Amino acid sequence: TLFAAHPAALLFADGIAAQAPFIEAAEASATPVFGSPLSDSQLIFELQYYLNNALAEPITVHGVFMEVMGVGVLLTGDAGIGKSELALELVTRGHRLIADDAPIFSRIAPDILNGTCPPLLNGFLEVRGLGVLNILAMFGDSAIKSNRYLRLILHLERQDNRSLAEMDRLDGSFSTRRLLGVEIPEITLPVAPGRTLAILAEAAVRNYLLRRNGYYASRDFAERQQRLLDGDSE
């Protein structure tokens, strides 16, 4: 009855050994048989995690995917705007490169996108004027990472004085971008002479972590200002 359903495979959990009739039937039907010392619940959990990654629909996004302070950050922007230069500066500051140019993202849970690097590009970063750099060879294993969950997008954008003047001075340029049905927080970083983007990127990640924990500096500032005004009016 078991083999009449044409199973893809049989798995024995809890260290249970397959008995001879199972082995004979499996050989007759060319059905793989696996054994595991894990409990059935743990084995199902491990398989679910693996299959979610293996079968998830992938999407390739143009940009540089980094791990900054333990957060998966995607750097986006027009060609030649400085994404790779920013990534290189972040690597020199102790952060890690995951994928340059064409990171691949897969939705492995309702609100989680896992980002990886195509095998051909693993460890390489193209910087205009320097060509293709081997980050692994230059900085060692600690400078690269195989994958990370995407939590934040930093979009680099050239802006004129008018656009800068119209930007929200308290909250900055916060929005979201939808990828594979998941809303990802996005911050626009204006690119202009004299702006140190690596420091701005690190500050953006720190601020994102604070906001995720429920703290908003703009609200704190506004409340402090309101308390000051209320005190003056009394």
C-alpha positions, 0 to 999 in steps of 0.5 A, spaced: 500 500 500 505 504 501 509 503 495 502 503 491 502 511 492 509 511 488 512 516 493 518 520 491 522 517 497 522 514 504 525 517 510 526 513 517 527 518 523 529 517 530 534 512 528 529 507 526 532 502 521 529 500 515 527 492 515 528 487 509 521 488 506 521 495 505 528 495 502 526 489 497 520 493 495 524 500 495 529 496 490 523 493 486 520 500 485 527 504 485 525 508 491 530 512 495 530 510 502 533 515 507 535 514 515 536 519 520 537 520 527 533 526 528 526 526 531 520 526 526 518 533 528 526 535 527 527 532 521 520 535 518 523 542 520 530 541 517 526 538 510 522 544 510 527 549 511 531 546 505 525 545 500 523 552 502 530 555 499 531 549 494 524 551 491 523 558 492 522 562 486 528 566 485 529 574 482 535 577 480 536 584 482 541 589 479 545 592 485 550 590 490 548 586 496 552 587 503 552 585 510 552 591 514 552 590 522 549 584 521 543 586 516 542 584 509 543 591 505 541 592 498 545 598 494 541 600 488 542 606 483 543 608 476 549 605 473 556 609 475 553 612 481 558 609 485 554 602 488 561 598 487 565 604 490 561 604 496 561 597 497 568 597 497 569 602 502 564 598 507 568 592 506 574 596 508 570 598 514 569 591 516 562 589 513 561 583 508 560 582 501 555 577 499 553 579 491 555 584 486 551 586 480 546 581 480 544 578 487 539 573 487 533 573 492 528 568 493 522 568 498 523 563 503 517 565 508 511 570 508 516 576 510 523 573 508 527 574 502 534 570 502 539 573 498 545 569 495 550 570 489 551 567 483 556 562 483 560 565 477 560 572 481 562 569 488 567 573 491 568 578 486 567 586 485 567 590 479 570 597 481 570 602 475 577 604 474 580 598 478 576 592 474 574 586 477 577 585 484 577 578 488 575 581 495 576 574 498 583 574 496 584 581 498 581 581 504 580 574 507 574 570 508 571 575 513 570 580 508 565 575 504 558 571 506 554 566 502 547 569 504 543 574 508 536 576 509 534 582 505 532 587 510 533 594 507 535 597 501 539 603 500 538 607 493 543 612 491 540 618 487 543 624 484 539 630 486 539 637 485 539 643 490 531 643 489 530 636 490 535 636 497 531 642 499 524 639 498 526 632 502 523 631 509 528 634 514 526 630 520 524 623 517 529 623 511 527 619 505 523 613 507 519 608 503 518 601 501 519 597 495 515 590 494 520 584 491 516 578 490 510 580 494 514 582 500 515 590 503 522 592 504 524 598 507 528 603 502 532 609 504 534 614 498 541 617 499 543 623 495 549 622 492 553 629 492 560 632 492 563 632 500 558 626 502 561 620 505 556 615 503 559 609 507 558 613 514 551 615 511 550 607 510 552 605 517 548 611 520 542 608 516 543 601 518 543 603 525 537 608 524 533 602 521 535 598 527 532 603 532 526 604 528 525 596 528 525 596 535 520 602 536 524 608 536 524 614 532 528 619 533 524 624 529 518 623 534 523 623 540 525 630 537 518 633 536 516 631 543 522 634 546 520 640 542 513 640 544 515 639 551 519 645 551 514 649 548 509 647 553 514 649 558 515 656 555 507 657 555 506 656 562 
